[in-house]
């Protein structure tokens, strides 16, 4: 497959600006996030406090993301995005200023993390649902969704690696400074976008635009609810294994900040490979089976990682874990983006934000609490077992759903209520970044 086909949505000027600005910003965000966790652990020497740091930034998404989804469906998304990105930049500047002043107060760091989490609760639903307006050629929408899902993956590959180097050589304050500077790129990119006057006009509707309405929509569309449940359970019980990486870096492998950076980067390498794998899939690929297989693969990788004391072998296993986790979560996001009706998209995406970013900090607290009691290796081993159990619990439902949808829709492309003209009628077979949409039967 030609590389140009994998990145064809970047031909859209607005999406190219959006992608490049967000990529720079997310790299900076991962540098800050990695440095915050390292600073908190270095000060407290507590695995539980690592969980608290993760909880402080991400739990507000669980509390406020539904409200963020309602705002995404009711107000001008472009203006809201400019506001949330500006507030995120303000947080980064304040954290940098205190860091250079030598104030490494854990309370201050956690307070600023909570503020950022609240902003992200409004930012994520708006930013994700806005892609439909950014893309000029709607045939490239699935490609744009897949590339957008790869943003955090690529940032996770670059950010922790840069952070590990900067932490070791210059210190955490320069990681915070890098994130603050990165917001110049994203705000400039958003300001440089050009849209028709009515692109973000708010349409009056009989819809109340509330939480209950979106919940009823998911009850009626159980194929969407199922993948959200998988994302929520995986985020709470499994994905929080990342919380214990500093413990492995310092205690298990007797390393330093650079070791921590390598572990994060290995996960990022696997996630990056997973992104290209998803982009190369044919449009008839069964995404629900991909979710299922990668849930099992993630569980196996954690079982192997748990008691591995060789750093190099652990890095290899971490690559597998990164690959399986991004395949699972990116497919969930892609399905939600492409199958949800337009009037519910912001609120349904807010459910994903709750499932991924809201449940993860709760799981991080649990992992941080259990680790000192039963040990980090046993905690991660248990997470691997739970991942396999989640796969087994949803195995039959996912397979039956895929078969039923295949038979009922026969792979035909048709216009849906979203008005985008892709395979909205077949949630089991979503066009990917590597496939060109058309109106013919697959």
C-alpha positions in Angstrom: 0.0 0.0 0.0 1.3 3.5 -0.9 2.3 5.7 2.0 0.4 8.6 0.4 -2.8 6.5 0.8 -2.2 6.0 4.5 -2.0 9.7 5.1 -4.4 10.9 2.4 -6.6 12.9 4.9 -3.6 15.2 5.5 -4.3 16.7 2.0 -7.0 18.6 3.8 -5.4 21.9 4.9 -7.5 22.2 8.1 -6.8 18.6 9.2 -3.1 19.0 8.4 -2.9 22.0 10.7 -5.0 20.3 13.3 -2.9 17.1 13.2 0.5 18.8 13.3 -0.5 21.2 16.1 -2.0 18.5 18.2 1.0 16.2 17.7 3.4 18.8 19.0 1.1 19.6 21.9 0.6 15.9 22.8 4.3 15.3 22.8 4.7 18.1 25.3 1.9 16.8 27.4 3.4 13.4 27.6 6.8 15.0 28.6 5.0 16.8 31.4 2.9 13.8 32.5 6.0 11.6 32.6 8.0 14.2 34.6 5.1 14.7 37.0 4.9 11.0 37.9 8.7 10.8 38.3 8.9 13.9 40.5 6.0 12.7 42.7 7.6 9.3 43.1 11.1 10.8 43.7 9.6 13.0 46.5 7.3 10.5 48.2 8.9 7.1 47.2 5.3 5.8 47.2 3.7 3.7 44.5 0.3 4.8 45.9 1.2 8.5 45.3 1.9 7.7 41.7 -1.7 6.4 41.5 -2.9 9.6 43.2 -1.0 11.8 40.7 -2.6 9.9 37.8 -6.0 10.1 39.6 -5.7 13.9 40.1 -5.3 14.6 36.3 -7.6 12.0 34.8 -10.5 11.4 37.3 -12.1 14.8 36.5 -12.7 13.4 33.0 -15.0 10.8 34.7 -16.9 13.6 36.6 -17.2 16.3 33.9 -16.8 14.6 30.5 -20.6 14.1 30.1 -21.0 17.8 30.6 -18.2 18.3 28.1 -20.1 16.1 25.6 -23.3 18.1 26.0 -21.3 21.3 25.3 -19.8 19.7 22.2 -23.3 19.0 20.9 -24.8 22.4 21.8 -22.1 25.1 21.3 -19.6 26.3 18.7 -16.9 23.6 18.9 -14.2 25.8 17.3 -14.5 28.5 20.0 -14.7 25.9 22.8 -11.6 24.2 21.5 -9.7 27.5 21.4 -10.7 28.1 25.0 -9.8 24.7 26.4 -6.4 24.7 24.7 -5.7 28.2 26.1 -6.6 27.1 29.6 -4.3 24.0 29.2 -1.5 26.3 28.1 -2.1 28.5 31.2 -1.7 25.4 33.4 1.5 24.4 31.8 2.9 28.0 32.2 2.0 28.1 35.9 3.6 24.7 36.5 6.7 25.7 34.7 7.0 29.0 36.7 6.8 27.2 40.0 9.2 24.5 38.9 11.9 27.0 37.9 11.3 28.8 41.2 12.2 25.5 42.9 8.8 24.8 44.3 8.2 21.1 43.9 5.3 20.9 46.3 3.3 17.7 45.7 0.1 19.5 46.7 0.7 22.2 44.1 1.5 19.6 41.4 -1.7 17.6 42.2 -3.8 20.8 42.3 -2.6 21.9 38.9 -3.2 18.3 37.7 -6.8 18.5 38.8 -7.3 21.8 37.0 -5.9 20.2 33.8 -8.1 17.2 34.2 -11.2 19.4 34.4 -10.2 21.3 31.2 -9.5 18.0 29.4 -13.0 16.7 30.3 -14.4 19.5 28.1 -11.6 19.4 25.6 -11.6 15.7 24.6 -15.3 15.4 23.4 -15.1 18.7 21.5 -11.7 17.9 19.9 -12.7 14.4 18.9 -16.2 15.2 17.6 -14.9 18.2 15.7 -13.0 16.1 13.2 -16.1 15.6 11.1 -16.2 19.4 10.5 -12.5 19.7 9.9 -12.3 17.1 7.1 -13.3 18.6 3.7 -13.6 15.4 1.8 -16.0 13.1 3.8 -14.6 10.1 2.0 -11.4 10.6 3.9 -13.2 10.7 7.3 -12.3 7.2 8.4 -8.7 7.8 7.5 -8.7 11.0 9.5 -10.3 9.2 12.5 -7.5 6.6 12.4 -4.7 9.2 12.1 -6.2 11.2 14.9 -6.2 8.1 17.1 -2.6 7.7 16.3 -1.7 11.2 17.6 -1.5 10.1 21.2 0.3 6.9 20.2 3.1 8.8 18.4 3.2 11.3 21.2 3.6 8.5 23.7 6.5 7.2 21.7 8.3 10.5 21.5 7.3 12.2 24.7 8.5 9.8 27.3 11.7 9.2 25.5 12.4 12.9 25.3 11.3 13.3 28.9 13.6 10.5 30.1 16.6 12.3 28.4 15.6 15.7 29.6 14.9 14.5 33.2 18.3 12.8 33.3 20.3 15.8 31.8 18.4 19.0 32.7 15.6 18.1 35.2 11.9 18.1 35.4 11.5 21.9 35.1 12.6 21.7 31.4 10.1 19.0 30.7 7.4 21.4 32.0 8.8 24.2 29.9 8.7 22.1 26.8 5.0 21.4 27.3 4.3 25.1 27.8 6.1 26.0 24.6 4.3 23.3 22.7 1.0 25.1 23.1 2.2 27.9 20.9 2.0 25.4 18.0 -1.4 24.0 18.7 -3.1 27.4 19.3 -1.5 28.9 16.2 -2.6 25.9 14.1 -6.2 26.2 15.3 -6.2 30.0 14.7 -4.9 29.4 11.1 -7.8 27.1 10.2 -10.4 28.4 7.7 -14.0 27.2 7.7 -17.2 28.2 6.0 -19.3 30.6 8.1 -21.9 28.0 8.9 -19.4 25.2 9.6 -20.0 25.3 13.4 -23.4 26.9 13.5 -25.6 25.6 16.3 -28.7 24.0 14.9 -31.9 24.1 17.0 -33.4 20.7 17.6 -36.2 19.0 19.5 -33.4 17.0 21.2 -32.8 18.1 24.8 -29.1 17.4 24.5 -28.9 15.9 27.9 -27.2 12.9 29.5 -30.4 10.7 29.8 -31.0 11.1 26.1 -27.5 9.9 25.2 -27.9 7.0 27.6 -31.1 5.9 25.9 -29.4 6.1 22.6 -26.7 3.7 23.8 -29.4 1.3 25.2 -30.9 1.2 21.7 -27.5 0.7 20.1 -26.0 -2.1 22.1 -23.3 -2.7 19.6 -21.8 0.7 20.6 -22.5 0.1 24.3 -20.5 -3.2 24.2 -17.3 -1.7 23.0 -17.6 1.1 25.6 -18.0 -1.5 28.3 -14.8 -3.3 27.1 -12.9 0.1 27.1 -14.2 0.9 30.6 -13.3 -2.5 32.2 -9.9 -2.6 30.5 -9.1 0.9 31.6 -10.0 0.2 35.2 -8.5 -3.2 35.7 -5.8 -3.5 33.1 -4.4 -0.3 31.6 -3.4 1.0 35.0 -0.3 -1.3 34.9 1.5 1.8 33.5 1.2 3.3 37.0 3.7 0.7 38.3 6.4 1.4 35.7 8.4 3.7 37.9 8.6 0.9 40.5 10.0 -1.5 37.9 12.5 1.1 36.7 13.8 1.9 40.2 13.3 -1.3 42.2 13.1 -4.2 39.8 15.7 -3.0 37.2 17.7 -0.8 39.6 17.6 2.0 37.1 16.9 5.7 36.9 14.7 8.2 34.9 16.3 7.0 31.7 15.1 3.4 32.4 11.6 4.7 33.1 11.7 6.5 29.8 12.8 3.4 27.9 9.9 1.4 29.4 7.4 4.1 28.3 9.0 4.3 24.9 8.9 0.6 24.4 5.2 0.7 24.9 5.1 3.6 22.5 7.0 1.7 19.8 4.4 -1.1 20.1 1.6 1.4 19.9 3.1 3.0 16.9 3.4 -0.3 15.1 -0.2 -1.0 16.0 -1.3 2.2 14.4 0.3 1.3 11.1 -1.2 -2.2 11.4 -4.7 -0.7 11.7 -4.1 1.8 8.9 -3.1 -1.1 6.6 -6.3 -3.1 7.2 -8.7 -3.7 4.3 -12.1 -2.1 4.7 -13.7 -5.5 5.3 -11.6 -6.2 8.3 -13.7 -7.2 11.3 -12.8 -4.7 14.0 -14.7 -6.4 16.8 -12.6 -9.5 16.4 -9.5 -7.3 16.4 -10.7 -5.9 19.8 -11.2 -9.4 21.1 -7.8 -10.8 20.0 -5.9 -7.8 21.3 -7.6 -8.0 24.7 -6.2 -11.5 25.0 -2.8 -10.5 23.7 -2.6 -7.6 26.2 -3.4 -10.1 29.0 -0.7 -12.5 27.9 1.9 -9.7 27.6 1.2 -8.6 31.2 1.6 -12.2 32.4 5.0 -12.3 30.7 6.1 -8.8 32.0 5.0 -9.3 35.6 7.9 -11.5 36.8 10.5 -10.7 34.1 13.7 -9.3 35.7 15.7 -8.8 32.5 15.3 -5.3 31.2 15.8 -6.1 27.6 13.2 -8.9 27.6 10.8 -6.6 29.4 11.2 -4.0 26.7 10.3 -6.6 24.1 7.2 -7.6 26.1 6.3 -4.0 26.6 6.3 -3.5 22.8 3.7 -6.3 22.6 1.7 -4.7 25.3 1.8 -1.3 23.6 0.7 -2.9 20.3 -2.3 -4.7 21.8 -3.5 -1.8 23.9 -3.5 0.7 21.0 -5.2 -1.8 18.7 -8.0 -2.3 21.3 -8.5 1.3 22.2 -8.1 2.9 18.7 -10.6 0.5 17.3 -13.1 1.4 20.0 -12.6 5.1 19.2 -12.9 4.5 15.4 -16.1 2.5 15.8 -17.7 5.2 18.0 -16.6 8.1 15.7 -17.9 6.5 12.5 -21.1 4.8 13.8 -22.6 7.4 16.1 -25.4 9.7 14.8 -24.2 13.3 14.5 -26.6 14.7 17.1 -25.3 12.3 19.7 -21.6 12.2 18.7 -20.2 14.6 21.3 -22.1 12.9 24.2 -21.2 9.4 23.1 -17.6 10.4 22.8 -17.8 11.7 26.4 -18.8 8.2 27.5 -15.6 7.0 25.9 -13.7 9.7 27.8 -15.3 8.5 30.9 -14.5 4.9 30.1 -10.8 5.5 29.2 -9.7 8.6 31.0 -12.1 8.4 33.9 -11.8 4.7 34.8 -8.0 4.7 34.4 -7.2 6.9 37.4 -9.5 4.8 39.6 -7.6 1.7 38.4 -4.3 3.5 39.0 -5.4 4.2 42.6 -6.2 0.5 43.0 -2.9 -0.6 41.5 -1.0 1.9 43.7 -2.8 0.6 46.8 -2.3 -3.1 46.1 1.3 -2.8 45.0 2.8 -2.2 48.4 0.6 -5.0 49.9 1.1 -7.8 47.4 4.0 -6.5 45.4 4.1 -4.9 41.9 4.8 -8.2 40.0 1.7 -9.9 41.5 -0.4 -6.8 40.9 0.5 -6.8 37.2 0.1 -10.6 36.9 -3.4 -10.2 38.3 -4.1 -7.5 35.7 -3.1 -9.9 33.0 -5.5 -12.5 34.3 -8.3 -10.0 34.4 -7.6 -8.9 30.8 -8.1 -12.5 29.7 -11.3 -12.8 31.7 -12.7 -9.6 30.0 -11.9 -11.2 26.6 -13.7 -14.4 27.6 -16.7 -12.5 29.0 -17.3 -10.5 25.8 -16.1 -13.2 23.3 -19.5 -14.6 22.4 -21.2 -11.2 22.2 -18.6 -9.7 19.9 -18.5 -12.7 17.6 -22.3 -13.0 17.4 -22.7 -9.3 16.9 -20.2 -9.4 14.0 -21.9 -12.3 12.3 -25.4 -10.8 12.7 -24.3 -7.4 11.4 -22.5 -9.1 8.4 -25.7 -11.0 7.5 -28.1 -8.2 8.0 -26.1 -5.5 6.1 -24.2 -7.8 3.6 -21.3 -5.3 3.7 -23.2 -2.6 1.8 -22.3 1.0 2.0 -25.1 3.5 2.4 -25.9 6.9 3.6 -26.8 7.1 7.3 -28.2 9.6 9.7 -24.7 11.0 10.0 -24.7 11.9 6.4 -21.1 10.8 5.8 -21.8 8.0 3.4 -19.6 5.3 4.9 -20.3 1.9 6.3 -22.4 3.1 9.1 -24.8 0.3 8.7 -22.1 -2.3 9.5 -20.5 -1.6 12.8 -18.5 -4.9 12.5 -16.7 -3.7 9.4 -15.6 -0.1 9.6 -13.4 1.4 6.8 -9.9 2.0 8.1 -7.2 4.6 7.3 -5.7 2.3 4.7 -8.9 1.9 2.7 -10.6 4.2 0.2 -14.3 4.6 0.8 -16.7 3.9 -2.0 -20.4 3.2 -2.5 -20.0 -0.2 -3.9 -20.6 -3.5 -2.1 -17.4 -4.8 -0.5 
